[in-house]
Amino acid sequence: MSREISSTGQNSGHSGHPGASPELRASHADRDRTVDVLRVAAGDGRLTLEELDERLEVALSARTLGELAALTVDLPSGPVPGGAAAAEVKDVLRIHQKHSAIVRAGRWVVPRRMEIVAEWCGVTLDFTEAVITQDTLRIDVDSQGKSLTLVTRPGVVVDVDGLALEHSRFRIRRAPAAPGAPVVLRVELVGRKSFGRVVVRPSRRTFGQWLLRKPLALPAGD
């Protein structure tokens, strides 16, 4: 990893076993809880995309609660006042960034519209646990270099017809959905993407789901 993280075993509440010995063996559920905390932290801007990838790799192979606790010791253990879960829906969310990755993940609140201007930095919008309050999201894109990635869930569909590509390409995989399942959110991409990729894919399975070969759960009400 790019920097050392203390392995003192503090902050073990993230594992779901407050006060437990850091040498206690971690379960699949413990790993999944830690992964959720890391994703929320990345969505709040507390971790970069590179840090998130590094910590997720360690979390999925962790053997003890102490190893998991070390990954979240510098992160809040619960909802942060003013964080995504408590935020009001914005009419327009504007993101202008160069070279540093843009990530929205965890329980972030989907705005009514987004404007993304990105120069040579990856953009990831993960709708797996996003708070959705309307049926349409328009994203105005002016992106140069690297990938624009949208992670969907059943009920979230992406329309790319309004996005012009220059020296770029699409890679689209549809999220599995039950027959007749309603569309929860339609994401409309418009604007320009040059020198990179546009990736639309469903959420990857958690470690526990992969090991047990569980299907991805559909949202409540589907």
Backbone as CSV, one residue per row, in Angstrom:
resi,resn,N_x,N_y,N_z,CA_x,CA_y,CA_z,C_x,C_y,C_z
1,MET,0.844,-1.194,0.000,0.000,0.000,0.000,0.878,1.241,0.000
2,SER,0.308,2.356,-0.418,1.110,3.545,-0.623,1.557,4.176,0.687
3,ARG,0.866,3.888,1.788,1.303,4.422,3.069,0.920,3.440,4.148
4,GLU,1.628,3.491,5.253,1.359,2.563,6.332,0.108,2.958,7.084
5,ILE,-0.650,1.949,7.510,-1.833,2.168,8.326,-1.625,1.398,9.618
6,SER,-1.827,2.064,10.736,-1.600,1.440,12.023,-2.444,0.184,12.182
7,SER,-1.868,-0.863,12.739,-2.586,-2.117,12.964,-2.782,-2.364,14.443
8,THR,-3.119,-1.308,15.174,-3.265,-1.428,16.621,-4.540,-2.123,17.027
9,GLY,-5.508,-2.243,16.049,-6.764,-2.877,16.394,-7.791,-1.880,16.871
10,GLN,-7.462,-0.603,16.949,-8.442,0.392,17.332,-9.488,0.519,16.249
11,ASN,-10.649,1.133,16.671,-11.733,1.364,15.728,-12.326,0.070,15.217
12,SER,-12.230,-1.012,16.023,-12.702,-2.310,15.576,-14.204,-2.386,15.470
13,GLY,-14.902,-1.323,15.866,-16.343,-1.303,15.731,-16.796,-1.458,14.293
14,HIS,-15.963,-1.106,13.316,-16.338,-1.272,11.927,-16.565,-2.730,11.591
15,SER,-15.942,-3.638,12.291,-16.086,-5.052,11.989,-17.371,-5.625,12.541
16,GLY,-18.080,-4.870,13.375,-19.300,-5.373,13.979,-19.064,-6.101,15.281
17,HIS,-17.838,-6.056,15.839,-17.503,-6.716,17.095,-16.789,-5.731,18.011
18,PRO,-17.504,-4.726,18.577,-16.842,-3.746,19.442,-16.132,-4.419,20.605
19,GLY,-14.882,-4.029,20.834,-14.125,-4.558,21.964,-13.559,-5.948,21.755
20,ALA,-13.782,-6.543,20.584,-13.279,-7.894,20.331,-11.771,-7.870,20.135
21,SER,-11.144,-9.016,20.401,-9.704,-9.129,20.216,-9.350,-8.949,18.749
22,PRO,-8.312,-8.148,18.450,-7.917,-7.958,17.044,-7.412,-9.241,16.395
23,GLU,-7.088,-10.253,17.221,-6.609,-11.519,16.665,-7.744,-12.457,16.281
24,LEU,-8.997,-12.069,16.603,-10.145,-12.903,16.256,-10.264,-13.014,14.742
25,ARG,-10.546,-14.213,14.269,-10.676,-14.424,12.823,-11.869,-13.661,12.263
26,ALA,-11.663,-13.043,11.104,-12.720,-12.265,10.451,-13.625,-13.174,9.635
27,SER,-14.913,-12.827,9.596,-15.884,-13.567,8.798,-16.100,-12.853,7.469
28,HIS,-16.854,-13.505,6.573,-17.197,-12.850,5.311,-17.997,-11.573,5.576
29,ALA,-18.909,-11.621,6.558,-19.715,-10.434,6.881,-18.838,-9.302,7.400
30,ASP,-17.800,-9.627,8.176,-16.875,-8.598,8.667,-16.165,-7.916,7.499
31,ARG,-15.723,-8.703,6.539,-15.045,-8.136,5.374,-15.996,-7.251,4.575
32,ASP,-17.236,-7.726,4.401,-18.216,-6.941,3.644,-18.517,-5.621,4.334
33,ARG,-18.617,-5.613,5.681,-18.879,-4.368,6.402,-17.736,-3.379,6.224
34,THR,-16.516,-3.886,6.266,-15.361,-3.014,6.072,-15.348,-2.437,4.666
35,VAL,-15.664,-3.269,3.676,-15.742,-2.797,2.290,-16.769,-1.678,2.169
36,ASP,-17.923,-1.821,2.831,-18.958,-0.782,2.784,-18.441,0.531,3.368
37,VAL,-17.721,0.463,4.502,-17.173,1.675,5.123,-16.190,2.357,4.178
38,LEU,-15.352,1.576,3.514,-14.367,2.143,2.600,-15.041,2.812,1.407
39,ARG,-16.090,2.196,0.886,-16.791,2.779,-0.255,-17.473,4.093,0.120
40,VAL,-18.096,4.125,1.298,-18.736,5.362,1.752,-17.690,6.461,1.924
41,ALA,-16.537,6.105,2.500,-15.472,7.078,2.707,-14.983,7.645,1.378
42,ALA,-14.866,6.785,0.367,-14.453,7.259,-0.953,-15.507,8.184,-1.548
43,GLY,-16.786,7.846,-1.350,-17.854,8.689,-1.846,-17.890,10.044,-1.179
44,ASP,-17.450,10.121,0.081,-17.391,11.389,0.805,-16.109,12.169,0.513
45,GLY,-15.225,11.600,-0.300,-13.985,12.282,-0.636,-12.864,12.075,0.364
46,ARG,-13.020,11.119,1.284,-11.984,10.878,2.299,-10.878,9.955,1.793
47,LEU,-11.155,9.198,0.742,-10.152,8.331,0.133,-10.111,8.600,-1.364
48,THR,-8.924,8.559,-1.941,-8.808,8.647,-3.391,-9.148,7.291,-3.988
49,LEU,-9.332,7.255,-5.295,-9.637,5.993,-5.966,-8.507,4.995,-5.768
50,GLU,-7.270,5.466,-5.813,-6.134,4.570,-5.624,-6.116,3.992,-4.211
51,GLU,-6.377,4.852,-3.208,-6.421,4.369,-1.827,-7.550,3.370,-1.636
52,LEU,-8.700,3.650,-2.254,-9.827,2.727,-2.150,-9.462,1.363,-2.721
53,ASP,-8.872,1.337,-3.911,-8.485,0.068,-4.532,-7.507,-0.702,-3.656
54,GLU,-6.518,0.009,-3.087,-5.512,-0.644,-2.256,-6.148,-1.265,-1.009
55,ARG,-7.026,-0.489,-0.366,-7.629,-0.980,0.873,-8.637,-2.107,0.622
56,LEU,-9.360,-2.012,-0.497,-10.290,-3.095,-0.822,-9.544,-4.409,-1.037
57,GLU,-8.409,-4.338,-1.697,-7.615,-5.550,-1.939,-7.191,-6.195,-0.628
58,VAL,-6.761,-5.366,0.322,-6.354,-5.888,1.626,-7.562,-6.423,2.391
59,ALA,-8.698,-5.700,2.333,-9.895,-6.110,3.074,-10.385,-7.480,2.633
60,LEU,-10.370,-7.742,1.345,-10.898,-9.000,0.829,-10.011,-10.198,1.164
61,SER,-8.764,-9.941,1.541,-7.867,-11.040,1.909,-7.533,-11.039,3.401
62,ALA,-8.144,-10.142,4.173,-7.838,-10.038,5.612,-8.252,-11.310,6.345
63,ARG,-7.418,-11.707,7.309,-7.715,-12.912,8.086,-8.247,-12.599,9.477
64,THR,-7.916,-11.426,10.028,-8.307,-11.103,11.397,-9.031,-9.762,11.458
65,LEU,-9.734,-9.542,12.591,-10.405,-8.266,12.805,-9.402,-7.127,12.899
66,GLY,-8.205,-7.410,13.422,-7.181,-6.387,13.530,-6.753,-5.864,12.176
67,GLU,-6.637,-6.765,11.198,-6.274,-6.338,9.850,-7.365,-5.459,9.247
68,LEU,-8.629,-5.804,9.495,-9.731,-4.988,8.990,-9.784,-3.638,9.685
69,ALA,-9.583,-3.634,11.013,-9.635,-2.383,11.769,-8.566,-1.407,11.305
70,ALA,-7.407,-1.925,10.924,-6.317,-1.055,10.470,-6.689,-0.289,9.210
71,LEU,-7.608,-0.835,8.426,-8.001,-0.188,7.172,-8.956,0.974,7.387
72,THR,-9.606,1.021,8.548,-10.619,2.053,8.798,-10.308,2.899,10.022
73,VAL,-9.110,2.739,10.597,-8.775,3.437,11.841,-8.782,4.952,11.663
74,ASP,-8.564,5.433,10.451,-8.541,6.886,10.201,-9.832,7.389,9.568
75,LEU,-10.907,6.566,9.644,-12.189,6.936,9.053,-13.284,6.983,10.113
76,PRO,-14.337,7.775,9.902,-15.450,7.811,10.859,-16.131,6.458,10.946
77,SER,-16.632,6.114,12.126,-17.278,4.813,12.321,-18.765,4.856,12.077
78,GLY,-19.328,6.028,11.826,-20.762,6.144,11.600,-21.056,7.302,10.684
79,PRO,-22.361,7.578,10.459,-22.722,8.703,9.585,-22.151,10.013,10.083
80,VAL,-21.638,10.814,9.179,-21.035,12.099,9.521,-22.053,13.205,9.281
81,PRO,-22.292,14.099,10.273,-23.223,15.201,10.046,-22.848,15.964,8.787
82,GLY,-23.841,16.165,7.926,-23.556,16.861,6.675,-23.032,15.940,5.590
83,GLY,-22.870,14.626,5.898,-22.406,13.680,4.902,-23.499,13.329,3.919
84,ALA,-23.215,12.343,3.046,-24.138,12.032,1.965,-25.507,11.629,2.470
85,ALA,-25.559,10.829,3.565,-26.840,10.323,4.026,-27.728,11.441,4.542
86,ALA,-27.147,12.548,5.016,-27.920,13.632,5.596,-28.080,14.812,4.659
87,ALA,-27.448,14.746,3.500,-27.433,15.901,2.608,-28.762,16.055,1.889
88,GLU,-29.095,17.289,1.522,-30.271,17.548,0.717,-29.919,17.324,-0.754
89,VAL,-30.955,17.053,-1.526,-30.751,16.839,-2.949,-30.390,18.173,-3.611
90,LYS,-29.291,18.180,-4.363,-28.873,19.395,-5.063,-29.508,19.446,-6.443
91,ASP,-29.831,20.674,-6.878,-30.343,20.835,-8.239,-29.256,20.506,-9.255
92,VAL,-28.049,21.047,-9.027,-26.937,20.797,-9.927,-25.676,20.539,-9.101
93,LEU,-24.992,19.447,-9.398,-23.699,19.157,-8.781,-22.632,19.355,-9.848
94,ARG,-21.761,20.340,-9.636,-20.707,20.656,-10.607,-19.373,20.129,-10.099
95,ILE,-18.684,19.366,-10.941,-17.379,18.815,-10.595,-16.405,19.175,-11.696
96,HIS,-15.403,19.995,-11.366,-14.347,20.363,-12.308,-13.026,19.910,-11.696
97,GLN,-12.339,18.999,-12.346,-11.141,18.438,-11.727,-10.109,18.043,-12.777
98,LYS,-8.820,18.137,-12.363,-7.716,17.731,-13.216,-6.849,16.706,-12.488
99,HIS,-6.516,15.628,-13.177,-5.495,14.663,-12.766,-5.867,13.822,-11.531
100,SER,-6.683,14.294,-10.622,-7.044,13.522,-9.428,-8.390,12.840,-9.638
101,ALA,-8.507,11.579,-9.228,-9.697,10.781,-9.501,-10.947,11.363,-8.840
102,ILE,-12.075,11.190,-9.512,-13.375,11.599,-9.003,-14.173,10.342,-8.693
103,VAL,-14.654,10.214,-7.458,-15.409,9.029,-7.054,-16.647,9.454,-6.281
104,ARG,-17.792,8.907,-6.660,-19.005,9.010,-5.856,-19.475,7.578,-5.629
105,ALA,-19.496,7.153,-4.354,-19.847,5.778,-4.029,-20.494,5.747,-2.656
106,GLY,-20.982,4.564,-2.261,-21.668,4.456,-0.976,-23.036,5.114,-1.042
107,ARG,-23.503,5.668,0.082,-24.831,6.291,0.152,-24.746,7.787,-0.170
108,TRP,-24.323,8.077,-1.380,-24.307,9.467,-1.813,-25.669,9.826,-2.404
109,VAL,-26.030,11.085,-2.283,-27.340,11.553,-2.732,-27.245,11.996,-4.187
110,VAL,-28.020,11.363,-5.047,-27.984,11.676,-6.472,-28.654,13.032,-6.709
111,PRO,-27.948,13.979,-7.322,-28.552,15.298,-7.597,-29.519,15.200,-8.771
112,ARG,-30.185,16.315,-9.051,-31.107,16.341,-10.191,-30.347,16.447,-11.514
113,ARG,-29.176,17.067,-11.458,-28.339,17.182,-12.655,-26.881,17.273,-12.233
114,MET,-25.977,16.785,-13.095,-24.553,16.871,-12.827,-23.843,17.491,-14.024
115,GLU,-22.791,18.256,-13.717,-21.885,18.763,-14.743,-20.482,18.291,-14.378
116,ILE,-19.880,17.504,-15.252,-18.557,16.951,-14.979,-17.577,17.431,-16.044
117,VAL,-16.575,18.180,-15.601,-15.465,18.587,-16.464,-14.214,17.940,-15.884
118,ALA,-13.660,16.965,-16.596,-12.535,16.183,-16.067,-11.421,16.136,-17.107
119,GLU,-10.232,16.496,-16.663,-9.063,16.464,-17.541,-8.060,15.437,-17.024
120,TRP,-7.934,14.340,-17.748,-6.963,13.286,-17.456,-7.106,12.756,-16.026
121,CYS,-8.362,12.522,-15.646,-8.614,11.857,-14.355,-9.807,10.926,-14.515
122,GLY,-9.729,9.772,-13.855,-10.820,8.815,-13.900,-12.027,9.319,-13.124
123,VAL,-13.209,8.977,-13.625,-14.458,9.352,-12.970,-15.262,8.082,-12.715
124,THR,-15.667,7.857,-11.456,-16.482,6.696,-11.103,-17.727,7.164,-10.367
125,LEU,-18.893,6.825,-10.903,-20.174,7.095,-10.255,-20.816,5.745,-9.963
126,ASP,-20.872,5.376,-8.682,-21.384,4.073,-8.263,-22.790,4.264,-7.691
127,PHE,-23.796,3.718,-8.383,-25.186,3.877,-7.968,-25.686,2.702,-7.126
128,THR,-24.789,1.796,-6.734,-25.199,0.593,-6.026,-25.975,0.910,-4.758
129,GLU,-25.501,1.866,-3.953,-26.162,2.221,-2.705,-26.601,3.689,-2.696
130,ALA,-26.628,4.315,-3.858,-26.946,5.738,-3.933,-28.382,6.014,-3.505
131,VAL,-28.589,7.190,-2.920,-29.922,7.644,-2.528,-30.546,8.336,-3.728
132,ILE,-31.611,7.741,-4.282,-32.247,8.227,-5.510,-33.605,8.817,-5.157
133,THR,-33.826,10.075,-5.527,-35.072,10.756,-5.183,-35.875,11.188,-6.409
134,GLN,-35.346,10.975,-7.620,-36.072,11.320,-8.839,-35.779,10.258,-9.880
135,ASP,-36.562,10.282,-10.977,-36.452,9.177,-11.931,-35.473,9.436,-13.065
136,THR,-34.928,10.661,-13.170,-34.006,10.979,-14.268,-32.832,11.797,-13.755
137,LEU,-31.649,11.462,-14.214,-30.440,12.237,-13.919,-29.748,12.548,-15.235
138,ARG,-29.600,13.823,-15.532,-28.848,14.251,-16.721,-27.430,14.596,-16.292
139,ILE,-26.443,14.024,-16.992,-25.046,14.310,-16.700,-24.416,14.951,-17.928
140,ASP,-24.047,16.221,-17.809,-23.333,16.920,-18.874,-21.847,16.655,-18.713
141,VAL,-21.247,16.043,-19.709,-19.871,15.570,-19.617,-18.969,16.322,-20.590
142,ASP,-17.830,16.763,-20.091,-16.731,17.252,-20.926,-15.472,16.634,-20.328
143,SER,-15.121,15.450,-20.827,-14.067,14.655,-20.198,-13.006,14.276,-21.207
144,GLN,-11.760,14.436,-20.781,-10.618,14.112,-21.641,-9.690,13.157,-20.908
145,GLY,-9.461,11.971,-21.491,-8.523,11.020,-20.921,-9.136,10.126,-19.869
146,LYS,-8.555,8.918,-19.723,-8.943,7.912,-18.728,-10.406,7.496,-18.897
147,SER,-10.992,6.899,-17.845,-12.302,6.276,-17.979,-13.382,7.024,-17.215
148,LEU,-14.570,7.025,-17.809,-15.781,7.437,-17.125,-16.563,6.163,-16.857
149,THR,-16.710,5.797,-15.577,-17.322,4.526,-15.198,-18.599,4.757,-14.410
150,LEU,-19.688,4.132,-14.847,-20.953,4.161,-14.127,-21.277,2.750,-13.672
151,VAL,-21.399,2.571,-12.359,-21.717,1.270,-11.781,-23.211,1.264,-11.454
152,THR,-23.954,0.368,-12.085,-25.402,0.360,-11.959,-25.884,-0.719,-11.002
153,ARG,-27.186,-0.728,-10.779,-27.860,-1.782,-10.035,-29.181,-2.037,-10.757
154,PRO,-29.888,-3.119,-10.452,-31.173,-3.345,-11.113,-32.099,-2.146,-10.952
155,GLY,-32.668,-1.694,-12.072,-33.543,-0.529,-12.040,-32.865,0.752,-12.463
156,VAL,-31.542,0.742,-12.603,-30.789,1.910,-13.063,-30.332,1.643,-14.495
157,VAL,-30.775,2.490,-15.419,-30.408,2.323,-16.827,-29.665,3.570,-17.289
158,VAL,-28.793,3.391,-18.264,-27.950,4.482,-18.745,-28.178,4.674,-20.234
159,ASP,-28.484,5.909,-20.625,-28.678,6.284,-22.028,-27.437,7.058,-22.481
160,VAL,-26.715,6.512,-23.453,-25.470,7.133,-23.918,-25.618,7.779,-25.281
161,ASP,-26.852,7.859,-25.796,-27.056,8.360,-27.158,-26.615,9.820,-27.317
162,GLY,-26.655,10.603,-26.251,-26.299,12.017,-26.352,-24.840,12.322,-26.096
163,LEU,-24.018,11.280,-25.959,-22.596,11.474,-25.669,-21.766,11.224,-26.923
164,ALA,-20.999,12.225,-27.343,-20.141,12.105,-28.521,-18.761,11.606,-28.102
165,LEU,-18.239,10.631,-28.831,-16.928,10.057,-28.533,-15.900,10.518,-29.550
166,GLU,-14.716,10.884,-29.041,-13.583,11.236,-29.880,-12.386,10.423,-29.411
167,HIS,-11.932,9.495,-30.241,-10.814,8.608,-29.885,-11.122,7.882,-28.572
168,SER,-12.362,7.497,-28.392,-12.809,6.797,-27.196,-13.712,5.641,-27.606
169,ARG,-14.116,4.834,-26.622,-15.001,3.718,-26.938,-15.885,3.408,-25.738
170,PHE,-17.011,2.734,-26.009,-17.938,2.295,-24.976,-17.644,0.855,-24.576
171,ARG,-17.926,0.547,-23.308,-18.010,-0.847,-22.862,-19.210,-0.915,-21.929
172,ILE,-20.262,-1.562,-22.385,-21.523,-1.542,-21.644,-21.963,-2.964,-21.312
173,ARG,-22.224,-3.199,-20.019,-22.802,-4.459,-19.541,-24.048,-4.118,-18.737
174,ARG,-25.151,-4.743,-19.060,-26.412,-4.446,-18.395,-26.506,-5.161,-17.043
175,ALA,-27.086,-4.480,-16.052,-27.320,-5.097,-14.755,-28.482,-6.075,-14.873
176,PRO,-28.385,-7.256,-14.225,-29.494,-8.211,-14.285,-30.723,-7.640,-13.607
177,ALA,-31.884,-7.923,-14.156,-33.131,-7.411,-13.582,-34.234,-8.438,-13.790
178,ALA,-35.170,-8.481,-12.858,-36.306,-9.385,-12.985,-37.220,-8.894,-14.103
179,PRO,-37.878,-9.811,-14.816,-38.793,-9.398,-15.888,-39.853,-8.433,-15.357
180,GLY,-40.049,-7.313,-16.059,-41.053,-6.343,-15.648,-40.640,-5.434,-14.508
181,ALA,-39.385,-5.537,-14.051,-38.925,-4.686,-12.945,-38.950,-3.223,-13.387
182,PRO,-39.398,-2.313,-12.513,-39.502,-0.906,-12.910,-38.132,-0.247,-13.031
183,VAL,-38.052,0.807,-13.830,-36.846,1.626,-13.928,-36.854,2.617,-12.772
184,VAL,-35.848,2.548,-11.919,-35.754,3.428,-10.763,-35.110,4.753,-11.148
185,LEU,-34.093,4.688,-12.002,-33.369,5.894,-12.414,-32.876,5.729,-13.839
186,ARG,-33.140,6.743,-14.663,-32.594,6.786,-16.019,-31.499,7.844,-16.054
187,VAL,-30.288,7.425,-16.355,-29.144,8.329,-16.413,-28.895,8.684,-17.867
188,GLU,-28.936,9.974,-18.185,-28.721,10.443,-19.550,-27.359,11.117,-19.641
189,LEU,-26.451,10.503,-20.403,-25.126,11.081,-20.619,-25.151,11.926,-21.882
190,VAL,-24.756,13.195,-21.747,-24.694,14.088,-22.901,-23.366,14.844,-22.860
191,GLY,-22.905,15.273,-24.020,-21.658,16.032,-24.057,-20.586,15.332,-24.864
192,ARG,-19.345,15.353,-24.358,-18.200,14.875,-25.130,-17.232,14.107,-24.238
193,LYS,-16.753,12.971,-24.760,-15.718,12.180,-24.093,-14.625,11.900,-25.117
194,SER,-13.379,12.296,-24.792,-12.272,12.094,-25.725,-11.117,11.374,-25.031
195,PHE,-10.420,10.539,-25.819,-9.206,9.859,-25.353,-9.449,9.080,-24.063
196,GLY,-10.275,8.068,-24.144,-10.518,7.233,-22.973,-11.652,6.260,-23.234
197,ARG,-12.298,5.805,-22.155,-13.383,4.849,-22.269,-14.589,5.332,-21.476
198,VAL,-15.752,4.853,-21.888,-16.973,4.999,-21.103,-17.413,3.587,-20.745
199,VAL,-17.429,3.283,-19.447,-17.754,1.943,-18.969,-19.053,2.006,-18.178
200,VAL,-20.011,1.195,-18.574,-21.257,1.044,-17.828,-21.352,-0.421,-17.442
201,ARG,-21.392,-0.703,-16.153,-21.388,-2.109,-15.711,-22.176,-2.258,-14.414
202,PRO,-22.675,-3.476,-14.137,-23.325,-3.718,-12.849,-22.299,-3.837,-11.744
203,SER,-22.779,-3.751,-10.516,-21.890,-3.864,-9.366,-21.277,-5.246,-9.300
204,ARG,-20.021,-5.307,-8.905,-19.371,-6.595,-8.688,-19.883,-7.208,-7.390
205,ARG,-19.829,-8.520,-7.309,-20.253,-9.192,-6.094,-19.306,-8.875,-4.949
206,THR,-19.865,-8.851,-3.725,-19.008,-8.735,-2.557,-18.259,-10.051,-2.374
207,PHE,-17.279,-10.055,-1.501,-16.481,-11.260,-1.271,-17.376,-12.415,-0.843
208,GLY,-18.298,-12.150,0.112,-19.175,-13.212,0.610,-20.101,-13.722,-0.474
209,GLN,-20.650,-12.825,-1.313,-21.528,-13.243,-2.387,-20.780,-14.084,-3.413
210,TRP,-19.561,-13.702,-3.708,-18.760,-14.472,-4.666,-18.482,-15.869,-4.136
211,LEU,-18.102,-15.962,-2.862,-17.727,-17.254,-2.304,-18.928,-18.187,-2.231
212,LEU,-20.067,-17.650,-1.855,-21.263,-18.465,-1.696,-22.095,-18.540,-2.966
213,ARG,-21.638,-17.840,-4.027,-22.335,-17.819,-5.315,-23.769,-17.318,-5.160
214,LYS,-23.970,-16.299,-4.300,-25.299,-15.729,-4.112,-25.594,-14.766,-5.256
215,PRO,-26.861,-14.730,-5.734,-27.207,-13.717,-6.733,-27.260,-12.350,-6.108
216,LEU,-27.024,-11.313,-6.904,-27.132,-9.952,-6.412,-28.583,-9.671,-6.050
217,ALA,-28.800,-9.072,-4.871,-30.153,-8.810,-4.414,-30.776,-7.679,-5.200
218,LEU,-32.068,-7.794,-5.483,-32.805,-6.710,-6.128,-33.229,-5.702,-5.088
219,PRO,-33.405,-4.428,-5.468,-33.865,-3.425,-4.516,-35.223,-3.786,-3.949
220,ALA,-35.511,-3.333,-2.733,-36.789,-3.618,-2.088,-37.931,-3.121,-2.950
221,GLY,-38.952,-3.967,-3.067,-40.124,-3.583,-3.838,-40.111,-4.138,-5.247
222,ASP,-38.939,-4.649,-5.699,-38.873,-5.237,-7.049,-39.419,-6.656,-7.042
